[in-house]
């Protein structure tokens, strides 16, 4: 972002002009555009702590002090040693997530052709599903969404070496090193 754009964006913000999201992106003011988006990173971090068994509360249990018998003269018990408490976290969220994944996507989705005269387009669509490994990506996204609370599929369309349109699919999630910001459209969908 150039110095002029930075000054113009600062003046617009100071004056209180309500800039639209698209205008902010055109002006390359990413920070203000991000402020209009929703960020669930705190919820994702909390969900990851529940999902990861090494971060469960049971893992923070303090060691137990072991005392001997009471001394009849003083009435106090003599300290013997510190004994480590058992810390056995039970991975229920992992199990529940895997069962939900099996119920939702245990078998790949079956695509059917309902319109007539679209054989070539339908076969190209099925080839695209296979070449992008769509079913595996959906399962991976569901597994991460069950663990973190949110994940996304990023579709990148481009022209391949032959000049034909092609697509790549990337799973985006916090545990993969991505920050997810989203903005609902005008119809809140």
N, CA, C and O of each residue as an XYZ file, in Angstrom:
756
protein
N       0.854     -1.161      0.000
C       0.000      0.000      0.000
C       0.905      1.230      0.000
O       1.807      1.349      0.830
N       0.658      2.135     -0.930
C       1.466      3.329     -1.055
C       1.155      4.343      0.028
O       0.154      4.238      0.738
N       2.029      5.321      0.139
C       1.864      6.354      1.154
C       0.590      7.162      0.920
O      -0.118      7.502      1.868
N       0.303      7.466     -0.334
C      -0.907      8.225     -0.648
C      -2.162      7.458     -0.245
O      -3.067      8.019      0.373
N      -2.214      6.160     -0.602
C      -3.375      5.336     -0.228
C      -3.510      5.250      1.283
O      -4.622      5.282      1.809
N      -2.393      5.141      1.981
C      -2.423      5.033      3.430
C      -2.998      6.308      4.038
O      -3.793      6.241      4.975
N      -2.601      7.472      3.512
C      -3.105      8.750      4.014
C      -4.598      8.891      3.716
O      -5.375      9.291      4.583
N      -4.997      8.559      2.479
C      -6.412      8.653      2.101
C      -7.266      7.734      2.971
O      -8.331      8.140      3.437
N      -6.816      6.508      3.195
C      -7.568      5.565      4.034
C      -7.641      6.050      5.472
O      -8.667      5.890      6.132
N      -6.550      6.645      5.963
C      -6.551      7.189      7.324
C      -7.515      8.340      7.468
O      -8.216      8.437      8.476
N      -7.567      9.225      6.472
C      -8.499     10.363      6.499
C      -9.937      9.862      6.442
O     -10.797     10.349      7.176
N     -10.201      8.881      5.564
C     -11.562      8.327      5.476
C     -11.996      7.719      6.807
O     -13.145      7.874      7.221
N     -11.081      7.032      7.468
C     -11.421      6.410      8.754
C     -11.611      7.469      9.828
O     -12.496      7.342     10.674
N     -10.782      8.522      9.802
C     -10.883      9.573     10.819
C     -12.163     10.384     10.660
O     -12.786     10.775     11.647
N     -12.553     10.635      9.410
C     -13.773     11.403      9.149
C     -15.002     10.568      9.474
O     -16.079     11.108      9.727
N     -14.841      9.268      9.466
C     -15.958      8.386      9.795
C     -16.707      7.897      8.590
O     -17.851      7.456      8.706
N     -16.086      7.965      7.433
C     -16.745      7.442      6.243
C     -16.874      5.937      6.356
O     -15.926      5.237      6.715
N     -18.032      5.467      6.051
C     -18.285      4.035      6.088
C     -17.856      3.438      4.759
O     -18.603      3.467      3.781
N     -16.657      2.902      4.735
C     -16.150      2.329      3.501
C     -16.630      0.890      3.370
O     -16.660      0.133      4.340
N     -16.995      0.542      2.178
C     -17.433     -0.814      1.902
C     -16.234     -1.742      1.876
O     -15.100     -1.312      1.666
N     -16.497     -3.004      2.089
C     -15.447     -4.021      2.132
C     -14.656     -4.054      0.821
O     -13.427     -4.117      0.830
N     -15.368     -4.010     -0.290
C     -14.710     -4.066     -1.592
C     -13.848     -2.828     -1.831
O     -12.782     -2.925     -2.438
N     -14.299     -1.665     -1.359
C     -13.520     -0.444     -1.499
C     -12.218     -0.535     -0.699
O     -11.166     -0.081     -1.149
N     -12.308     -1.127      0.494
C     -11.106     -1.285      1.303
C     -10.100     -2.216      0.629
O      -8.893     -1.976      0.675
N     -10.601     -3.272      0.009
C      -9.693     -4.177     -0.692
C      -9.063     -3.512     -1.906
O      -7.879     -3.709     -2.177
N      -9.856     -2.718     -2.647
C      -9.306     -2.004     -3.800
C      -8.259     -0.990     -3.367
O      -7.277     -0.764     -4.074
N      -8.470     -0.375     -2.196
C      -7.515      0.598     -1.681
C      -6.343     -0.077     -0.975
O      -5.464      0.601     -0.443
N      -6.327     -1.400     -0.968
C      -5.272     -2.211     -0.349
C      -5.121     -1.940      1.140
O      -4.013     -1.970      1.675
N      -6.240     -1.675      1.806
C      -6.253     -1.465      3.244
C      -6.730     -2.761      3.905
O      -7.885     -2.879      4.313
N      -5.836     -3.707      3.997
C      -6.182     -5.051      4.450
C      -6.565     -5.062      5.927
O      -7.475     -5.793      6.321
N      -5.888     -4.267      6.746
C      -6.179     -4.288      8.187
C      -7.608     -3.847      8.482
O      -8.278     -4.455      9.316
N      -8.080     -2.815      7.822
C      -9.469     -2.380      8.050
C     -10.454     -3.370      7.428
O     -11.554     -3.558      7.948
N     -10.073     -3.991      6.338
C     -10.941     -5.014      5.749
C     -11.054     -6.207      6.691
O     -12.135     -6.775      6.847
N      -9.945     -6.587      7.319
C      -9.987     -7.691      8.283
C     -10.831     -7.348      9.495
O     -11.436     -8.233     10.101
N     -10.879     -6.068      9.859
C     -11.689     -5.685     11.013
C     -13.178     -5.859     10.741
O     -13.965     -5.951     11.683
N     -13.577     -5.907      9.483
C     -14.978     -6.132      9.133
C     -15.314     -7.617      9.019
O     -16.466     -7.987      8.793
N     -14.306     -8.451      9.177
C     -14.517     -9.894      9.050
C     -14.587    -10.534     10.432
O     -14.204     -9.922     11.429
N     -15.076    -11.760     10.483
C     -15.203    -12.496     11.733
C     -13.993    -13.401     11.906
O     -13.548    -14.057     10.964
N     -13.473    -13.422     13.122
C     -12.318    -14.247     13.449
C     -12.682    -15.116     14.648
O     -12.999    -14.596     15.717
N     -12.638    -16.419     14.476
C     -12.979    -17.345     15.549
C     -11.746    -18.005     16.151
O     -11.838    -19.132     16.639
N     -10.601    -17.342     16.131
C      -9.367    -17.991     16.568
C      -9.403    -18.372     18.053
O      -8.819    -19.387     18.432
N     -10.071    -17.587     18.896
C     -10.156    -17.930     20.318
C     -10.973    -19.209     20.509
O     -10.602    -20.071     21.307
N     -12.077    -19.333     19.783
C     -12.893    -20.548     19.875
C     -12.136    -21.758     19.338
O     -12.257    -22.861     19.871
N     -11.363    -21.549     18.289
C     -10.588    -22.643     17.700
C      -9.517    -23.118     18.676
O      -9.311    -24.322     18.836
N      -8.833    -22.179     19.329
C      -7.811    -22.554     20.312
C      -8.419    -23.341     21.467
O      -7.834    -24.320     21.930
N      -9.595    -22.916     21.935
C     -10.269    -23.642     23.016
C     -10.669    -25.040     22.567
O     -10.538    -25.998     23.329
N     -11.154    -25.165     21.339
C     -11.548    -26.481     20.828
C     -10.331    -27.392     20.665
O     -10.412    -28.591     20.934
N      -9.220    -26.837     20.232
C      -8.007    -27.652     20.089
C      -7.489    -28.135     21.436
O      -6.942    -29.234     21.526
N      -7.653    -27.325     22.493
C      -7.229    -27.762     23.825
C      -8.081    -28.932     24.310
O      -7.570    -29.844     24.961
N      -9.360    -28.909     24.001
C     -10.232    -30.018     24.381
C      -9.900    -31.258     23.565
O      -9.932    -32.372     24.087
N      -9.587    -31.076     22.305
C      -9.335    -32.197     21.403
C      -7.996    -32.880     21.678
O      -7.887    -34.102     21.576
N      -6.980    -32.091     22.025
C      -5.647    -32.644     22.277
C      -5.583    -33.184     23.701
O      -5.736    -32.423     24.656
N      -5.360    -34.473     23.853
C      -5.386    -35.092     25.179
C      -4.247    -34.608     26.075
O      -4.377    -34.644     27.298
N      -3.148    -34.163     25.502
C      -2.036    -33.681     26.324
C      -2.332    -32.317     26.948
O      -1.597    -31.879     27.834
N      -3.378    -31.647     26.511
C      -3.739    -30.344     27.058
C      -4.992    -30.410     27.930
O      -5.510    -29.367     28.329
N      -5.492    -31.617     28.237
C      -6.670    -31.742     29.100
C      -6.336    -31.280     30.515
O      -5.170    -31.250     30.910
N      -7.364    -30.924     31.266
C      -7.172    -30.463     32.645
C      -6.565    -31.547     33.518
O      -5.833    -31.235     34.458
N      -6.843    -32.796     33.238
C      -6.325    -33.883     34.065
C      -4.796    -33.927     34.016
O      -4.155    -34.430     34.938
N      -4.219    -33.401     32.939
C      -2.762    -33.399     32.824
C      -2.121    -32.367     33.759
O      -0.905    -32.390     33.950
N      -2.909    -31.470     34.342
C      -2.390    -30.447     35.256
C      -2.582    -30.824     36.721
O      -2.412    -29.982     37.603
N      -2.930    -32.063     36.984
C      -3.142    -32.486     38.373
C      -1.822    -32.401     39.136
O      -0.796    -32.872     38.646
N      -1.836    -31.808     40.323
C      -0.584    -31.712     41.102
C      -0.213    -33.062     41.715
O      -1.055    -33.945     41.876
N       1.052    -33.192     42.047
C       1.499    -34.417     42.701
C       0.910    -34.505     44.109
O       0.583    -33.490     44.724
N       0.783    -35.713     44.597
C       0.153    -35.963     45.888
C       1.234    -36.086     46.968
O       2.236    -36.778     46.789
N       1.009    -35.414     48.063
C       1.932    -35.524     49.202
C       1.567    -36.772     50.005
O       0.405    -36.973     50.358
N       2.551    -37.593     50.286
C       2.332    -38.825     51.061
C       2.922    -38.605     52.449
O       4.093    -38.251     52.593
N       2.098    -38.819     53.461
C       2.510    -38.633     54.846
C       2.499    -39.969     55.557
O       1.769    -40.884     55.175
N       3.312    -40.075     56.595
C       3.360    -41.279     57.422
C       2.285    -41.224     58.491
O       1.383    -40.387     58.451
N       2.399    -42.137     59.453
C       1.429    -42.186     60.545
C       1.627    -40.986     61.473
O       2.686    -40.359     61.483
N       0.588    -40.681     62.250
C       0.651    -39.564     63.192
C       1.651    -39.894     64.301
O       1.719    -41.010     64.815
N       2.410    -38.874     64.632
C       3.324    -38.999     65.765
C       2.495    -38.749     67.029
O       1.909    -37.677     67.180
N       2.442    -39.721     67.929
C       1.583    -39.551     69.110
C       2.008    -38.373     69.987
O       1.174    -37.776     70.668
N       3.269    -38.042     69.975
C       3.737    -36.958     70.854
C       3.315    -35.592     70.316
O       2.775    -34.772     71.059
N       3.558    -35.346     69.037
C       3.256    -34.017     68.490
C       1.893    -33.955     67.813
O       1.347    -32.864     67.645
N       1.340    -35.071     67.429
C       0.054    -35.093     66.750
C       0.153    -34.757     65.266
O      -0.868    -34.667     64.584
N       1.366    -34.572     64.763
C       1.567    -34.244     63.348
C       2.019    -35.482     62.602
O       2.583    -36.421     63.165
N       1.748    -35.439     61.316
C       2.177    -36.546     60.460
C       3.463    -36.156     59.765
O       3.639    -35.001     59.378
N       4.352    -37.102     59.605
C       5.650    -36.841     58.994
C       5.523    -36.984     57.472
O       4.968    -37.958     56.963
N       6.055    -35.982     56.769
C       6.052    -36.002     55.295
C       7.044    -37.057     54.811
O       8.195    -37.077     55.246
N       6.593    -37.940     53.906
C       7.475    -38.987     53.393
C       7.990    -38.673     51.984
O       9.197    -38.702     51.743
N       7.074    -38.374     51.053
C       7.499    -38.166     49.656
C       6.354    -37.553     48.852
O       5.212    -37.473     49.305
N       6.706    -37.125     47.643
C       5.712    -36.699     46.656
C       5.458    -37.867     45.727
O       6.398    -38.498     45.244
N       4.200    -38.157     45.475
C       3.838    -39.246     44.583
C       3.064    -38.669     43.400
O       2.112    -37.908     43.569
N       3.491    -39.045     42.220
C       2.843    -38.511     41.030
C       1.472    -39.160     40.843
O       1.334    -40.381     40.922
N       0.456    -38.321     40.594
C      -0.892    -38.839     40.348
C      -0.978    -39.341     38.922
O      -0.293    -38.844     38.028
N      -1.810    -40.312     38.728
C      -2.024    -40.827     37.383
C      -2.746    -39.782     36.556
O      -3.666    -39.110     37.022
N      -2.303    -39.667     35.320
C      -2.923    -38.709     34.407
C      -3.301    -39.472     33.151
O      -2.489    -39.657     32.244
N      -4.545    -39.909     33.120
C      -5.013    -40.699     31.991
C      -6.131    -39.924     31.292
O      -7.303    -40.081     31.634
N      -5.774    -39.096     30.320
C      -6.828    -38.389     29.587
C      -7.526    -39.343     28.626
O      -6.877    -40.146     27.955
N      -8.813    -39.253     28.565
C      -9.594    -40.125     27.686
C      -9.982    -39.328     26.439
O     -10.635    -38.290     26.552
N      -9.593    -39.794     25.265
C      -9.820    -39.018     24.035
C     -11.227    -39.181     23.459
O     -11.377    -39.614     22.317
N     -12.259    -38.840     24.236
C     -13.628    -38.933     23.735
C     -13.877    -38.053     22.511
O     -14.525    -38.511     21.569
N     -13.383    -36.791     22.482
C     -13.651    -35.963     21.301
C     -13.085    -36.556     20.010
O     -13.695    -36.431     18.948
N     -11.938    -37.191     20.100
C     -11.338    -37.811     18.912
C     -12.230    -38.951     18.424
O     -12.485    -39.078     17.226
N     -12.697    -39.770     19.347
C     -13.567    -40.890     18.995
C     -14.878    -40.398     18.392
O     -15.335    -40.921     17.376
N     -15.478    -39.391     19.020
C     -16.744    -38.852     18.523
C     -16.568    -38.256     17.129
O     -17.422    -38.433     16.262
N     -15.458    -37.551     16.918
C     -15.187    -36.944     15.616
C     -15.042    -38.010     14.529
O     -15.562    -37.843     13.426
N     -14.348    -39.088     14.828
C     -14.172    -40.154     13.837
C     -15.490    -40.856     13.528
O     -15.746    -41.201     12.374
N     -16.323    -41.071     14.529
C     -17.628    -41.707     14.295
C     -18.505    -40.793     13.448
O     -19.190    -41.258     12.537
N     -18.487    -39.492     13.744
C     -19.265    -38.544     12.942
C     -18.772    -38.522     11.505
O     -19.569    -38.421     10.572
N     -17.460    -38.616     11.324
C     -16.888    -38.639      9.980
C     -17.363    -39.872      9.214
O     -17.680    -39.784      8.028
N     -17.412    -40.999      9.878
C     -17.879    -42.226      9.228
C     -19.350    -42.110      8.858
O     -19.747    -42.543      7.776
N     -20.167    -41.530      9.739
C     -21.586    -41.370      9.428
C     -21.801    -40.417      8.257
O     -22.668    -40.652      7.415
N     -21.019    -39.350      8.203
C     -21.208    -38.367      7.134
C     -20.582    -38.790      5.814
O     -21.220    -38.712      4.764
N     -19.321    -39.244      5.870
C     -18.572    -39.499      4.637
C     -17.914    -40.868      4.643
O     -16.818    -41.024      4.106
N     -18.558    -41.859      5.238
C     -18.004    -43.205      5.249
C     -17.815    -43.744      3.846
O     -16.813    -44.393      3.542
N     -18.762    -43.474      3.018
C     -18.653    -43.796      1.593
C     -18.617    -42.489      0.834
O     -19.246    -41.513      1.243
N     -17.885    -42.459     -0.274
C     -17.845    -41.210     -1.047
C     -19.227    -40.842     -1.580
O     -20.091    -41.699     -1.766
N     -19.410    -39.561     -1.818
C     -20.664    -39.097     -2.397
C     -20.859    -39.708     -3.781
O     -19.903    -39.860     -4.540
N     -22.081    -40.051     -4.096
C     -22.374    -40.630     -5.409
C     -23.065    -39.561     -6.242
O     -24.164    -39.113     -5.914
N     -22.413    -39.163     -7.312
C     -22.938    -38.127     -8.189
C     -23.745    -38.781     -9.292
O     -23.310    -39.764     -9.893
N     -24.923    -38.235     -9.557
C     -25.762    -38.765    -10.635
C     -26.074    -37.655    -11.627
O     -26.156    -36.478    -11.277
N     -26.240    -38.061    -12.837
C     -26.550    -37.114    -13.907
C     -28.056    -37.096    -14.094
O     -28.659    -38.121    -14.412
N     -28.671    -35.926    -13.897
C     -30.127    -35.851    -14.002
C     -30.593    -35.144    -15.269
O     -31.762    -35.256    -15.637
N     -29.712    -34.425    -15.938
C     -30.115    -33.733    -17.159
C     -29.668    -34.525    -18.386
O     -28.716    -35.303    -18.329
N     -30.364    -34.315    -19.479
C     -30.069    -35.056    -20.710
C     -29.155    -34.223    -21.610
O     -29.222    -32.994    -21.624
N     -28.314    -34.911    -22.345
C     -27.431    -34.245    -23.297
C     -26.221    -33.588    -22.658
O     -25.576    -32.740    -23.274
N     -25.910    -33.968    -21.440
C     -24.762    -33.374    -20.750
C     -23.722    -34.427    -20.401
O     -23.017    -34.298    -19.401
N     -23.624    -35.460    -21.216
C     -22.715    -36.561    -20.917
C     -21.267    -36.090    -20.848
O     -20.530    -36.480    -19.942
N     -20.859    -35.263    -21.788
C     -19.469    -34.815    -21.830
C     -19.140    -33.943    -20.610
O     -18.081    -34.095    -20.002
N     -20.048    -33.036    -20.260
C     -19.821    -32.164    -19.102
C     -19.812    -32.979    -17.805
O     -19.002    -32.726    -16.914
N     -20.710    -33.950    -17.706
C     -20.771    -34.771    -16.496
C     -19.512    -35.622    -16.358
O     -18.973    -35.747    -15.259
N     -19.035    -36.211    -17.461
C     -17.815    -37.019    -17.378
C     -16.611    -36.142    -17.027
O     -15.719    -36.585    -16.304
N     -16.575    -34.906    -17.531
C     -15.486    -33.976    -17.180
C     -15.573    -33.614    -15.694
O     -14.552    -33.483    -15.019
N     -16.795    -33.455    -15.195
C     -16.983    -33.149    -13.777
C     -16.493    -34.305    -12.902
O     -15.805    -34.082    -11.906
N     -16.843    -35.524    -13.270
C     -16.394    -36.698    -12.511
C     -14.872    -36.806    -12.565
O     -14.241    -37.148    -11.564
N     -14.276    -36.519    -13.724
C     -12.810    -36.534    -13.841
C     -12.190    -35.477    -12.923
O     -11.154    -35.721    -12.305
N     -12.820    -34.306    -12.834
C     -12.326    -33.251    -11.956
C     -12.406    -33.678    -10.494
O     -11.483    -33.424     -9.720
N     -13.493    -34.319    -10.117
C     -13.655    -34.823     -8.748
C     -12.535    -35.811     -8.419
O     -11.963    -35.771     -7.329
N     -12.230    -36.690     -9.363
C     -11.176    -37.683     -9.132
C      -9.793    -37.052     -9.112
O      -8.974    -37.381     -8.254
N      -9.520    -36.142    -10.055
C      -8.173    -35.567    -10.145
C      -7.849    -34.641     -8.972
O      -6.685    -34.515     -8.593
N      -8.850    -33.999     -8.398
C      -8.609    -33.123     -7.252
C      -8.690    -33.877     -5.927
O      -8.445    -33.301     -4.868
N      -9.032    -35.163     -5.984
C      -9.212    -35.981     -4.782
C     -10.216    -35.312     -3.841
O      -9.972    -35.159     -2.644
N     -11.346    -34.922     -4.419
C     -12.376    -34.168     -3.710
C     -12.868    -34.905     -2.472
O     -13.010    -34.296     -1.411
N     -13.130    -36.192     -2.587
C     -13.682    -36.949     -1.453
C     -12.704    -36.980     -0.283
O     -13.113    -36.842      0.870
N     -11.418    -37.160     -0.570
C     -10.415    -37.170      0.500
C     -10.291    -35.789      1.133
O     -10.112    -35.680      2.346
N     -10.384    -34.746      0.335
C     -10.283    -33.383      0.858
C     -11.487    -33.050      1.740
O     -11.335    -32.390      2.768
N     -12.670    -33.496      1.352
C     -13.867    -33.252      2.165
C     -13.747    -33.979      3.501
O     -14.100    -33.424      4.541
N     -13.255    -35.207      3.480
C     -13.076    -35.950      4.735
C     -12.042    -35.264      5.631
O     -12.230    -35.160      6.843
N     -10.942    -34.795      5.018
C      -9.919    -34.096      5.796
C     -10.475    -32.804      6.403
O     -10.200    -32.491      7.561
N     -11.249    -32.065      5.623
C     -11.847    -30.822      6.125
C     -12.832    -31.103      7.253
O     -12.881    -30.352      8.227
N     -13.622    -32.178      7.136
C     -14.577    -32.534      8.183
C     -13.842    -32.959      9.455
O     -14.255    -32.599     10.558
N     -12.765    -33.715      9.309
C     -12.000    -34.162     10.473
C     -11.419    -32.951     11.212
O     -11.465    -32.889     12.440
N     -10.874    -31.994     10.463
C     -10.311    -30.797     11.084
C     -11.401    -29.903     11.669
O     -11.204    -29.302     12.725
N     -12.544    -29.808     10.998
C     -13.647    -28.998     11.527
C     -14.189    -29.606     12.815
O     -14.586    -28.873     13.720
N     -14.211    -30.922     12.910
C     -14.651    -31.572     14.136
C     -13.684    -31.339     15.279
O     -14.094    -31.278     16.438
N     -12.408    -31.210     14.964
C     -11.405    -30.987     16.000
C     -11.324    -29.525     16.402
O     -11.184    -29.213     17.585
N     -11.410    -28.625     15.427
C     -11.161    -27.210     15.687
C     -12.416    -26.361     15.739
O     -12.398    -25.271     16.311
N     -13.488    -26.828     15.163
C     -14.701    -26.037     15.103
C     -14.903    -25.375     13.757
O     -16.022    -24.988     13.420
N     -13.829    -25.237     12.974
C     -13.975    -24.666     11.637
C     -12.800    -25.084     10.770
O     -11.677    -25.259     11.243
N     -13.091    -25.235      9.506
C     -12.084    -25.457      8.470
C     -12.732    -25.008      7.167
O     -13.922    -24.698      7.125
N     -11.945    -24.979      6.119
C     -12.483    -24.516      4.841
C     -11.776    -25.221      3.700
O     -10.667    -25.732      3.855
N     -12.433    -25.239      2.560
C     -11.829    -25.726      1.329
C     -11.555    -24.519      0.446
O     -12.453    -23.719      0.183
N     -10.324    -24.389     -0.009
C      -9.934    -23.292     -0.879
C      -9.781    -23.848     -2.286
O      -8.932    -24.704     -2.534
N     -10.604    -23.357     -3.204
C     -10.561    -23.807     -4.589
C      -9.758    -22.805     -5.401
O     -10.074    -21.616     -5.426
N      -8.722    -23.291     -6.063
C      -7.885    -22.438     -6.902
C      -8.060    -22.883     -8.347
O      -7.653    -23.984     -8.716
N      -8.658    -22.035     -9.156
C      -8.849    -22.370    -10.568
C      -7.744    -21.712    -11.389
O      -7.323    -20.590    -11.108
N      -7.296    -22.418    -12.387
C      -6.210    -21.930    -13.228
C      -6.261    -22.648    -14.567
O      -7.089    -23.535    -14.771
N      -5.381    -22.267    -15.475
C      -5.247    -22.956    -16.756
C      -4.026    -23.851    -16.677
O      -2.939    -23.407    -16.308
N      -4.212    -25.113    -17.026
C      -3.097    -26.053    -16.943
C      -2.148    -25.869    -18.130
O      -2.311    -24.935    -18.915
N      -1.168    -26.749    -18.263
C      -0.157    -26.630    -19.328
C      -0.757    -26.716    -20.723
O      -0.212    -26.167    -21.680
N      -1.886    -27.408    -20.829
C      -2.549    -27.540    -22.135
C      -3.466    -26.354    -22.426
O      -4.067    -26.298    -23.499
N      -3.587    -25.411    -21.501
C      -4.448    -24.250    -21.689
C      -5.895    -24.500    -21.316
O      -6.754    -23.655    -21.567
N      -6.174    -25.644    -20.724
C      -7.542    -25.969    -20.316
C      -7.746    -25.582    -18.852
O      -6.796    -25.594    -18.070
N      -8.980    -25.239    -18.479
C      -9.231    -24.890    -17.075
C      -9.046    -26.099    -16.167
O      -9.407    -27.224    -16.516
N      -8.478    -25.841    -14.998
C      -8.238    -26.896    -14.022
C      -8.444    -26.317    -12.627
O      -8.652    -25.114    -12.469
N      -8.386    -27.171    -11.631
C      -8.683    -26.739    -10.272
C      -7.786    -27.483     -9.290
O      -7.475    -28.659     -9.481
N      -7.380    -26.790     -8.248
C      -6.689    -27.385     -7.109
C      -7.531    -27.109     -5.868
O      -8.172    -26.063     -5.764
N      -7.525    -28.046     -4.935
C      -8.270    -27.867     -3.691
C      -7.281    -27.966     -2.539
O      -6.476    -28.894     -2.472
N      -7.354    -26.999     -1.637
C      -6.501    -27.003     -0.446
C      -7.393    -26.906      0.777
O      -8.328    -26.106      0.815
N      -7.100    -27.722      1.771
C      -7.825    -27.649      3.036
C      -7.137    -26.593      3.891
O      -5.914    -26.597      4.036
N      -7.930    -25.691      4.453
C      -7.423    -24.589      5.255
C      -7.927    -24.764      6.680
O      -9.127    -24.932      6.902
N      -7.009    -24.726      7.650
C      -7.390    -24.864      9.057
C      -6.291    -24.271      9.933
O      -5.154    -24.102      9.494
N      -6.644    -23.961     11.167
C      -5.687    -23.363     12.104
C      -4.510    -24.291     12.390
O      -3.368    -23.839     12.473
N      -4.783    -25.586     12.540
C      -3.711    -26.533     12.847
C      -2.766    -26.730     11.671
O      -1.669    -27.259     11.848
N      -3.165    -26.321     10.487
C      -2.302    -26.390      9.314
C      -1.536    -25.090      9.101
O      -0.832    -24.930      8.104
N      -1.681    -24.157     10.052
C      -0.950    -22.894      9.976
C      -1.689    -21.769      9.290
O      -1.081    -20.758      8.938
N      -2.985    -21.919      9.092
C      -3.768    -20.903      8.389
C      -4.658    -20.154      9.375
O      -5.149    -20.732     10.344
N      -4.858    -18.873      9.122
C      -5.830    -18.081      9.876
C      -7.054    -17.921      8.992
O      -6.943    -17.511      7.836
N      -8.223    -18.244      9.536
C      -9.453    -18.175      8.759
C     -10.264    -16.977      9.230
O     -10.673    -16.906     10.389
N     -10.489    -16.050      8.329
C     -11.379    -14.918      8.536
C     -12.508    -15.076      7.534
O     -12.267    -15.452      6.387
N     -13.714    -14.799      7.943
C     -14.825    -14.914      7.001
C     -15.771    -13.749      7.175
O     -15.800    -13.075      8.205
N     -16.533    -13.545      6.141
C     -17.523    -12.472      6.123
C     -18.756    -13.023      5.446
O     -18.681    -13.515      4.320
N     -19.888    -12.948      6.117
C     -21.125    -13.415      5.517
C     -21.580    -12.429      4.460
O     -21.336    -11.227      4.567
N     -22.236    -12.943      3.452
C     -22.720    -12.052      2.398
C     -23.986    -11.335      2.860
O     -24.409    -11.470      4.008
N     -24.584    -10.566      1.942
C     -25.724     -9.736      2.315
C     -26.912    -10.541      2.829
O     -27.690    -10.046      3.644
N     -27.056    -11.777      2.359
C     -28.195    -12.581      2.802
C     -27.869    -13.421      4.026
O     -28.651    -14.290      4.411
N     -26.696    -13.160      4.650
C     -26.242    -13.850      5.866
C     -26.195    -15.348      5.701
O     -26.585    -16.079      6.611
N     -25.730    -15.824      4.571
C     -25.604    -17.259      4.337
C     -24.159    -17.639      4.263
O     -23.838    -18.811      4.070
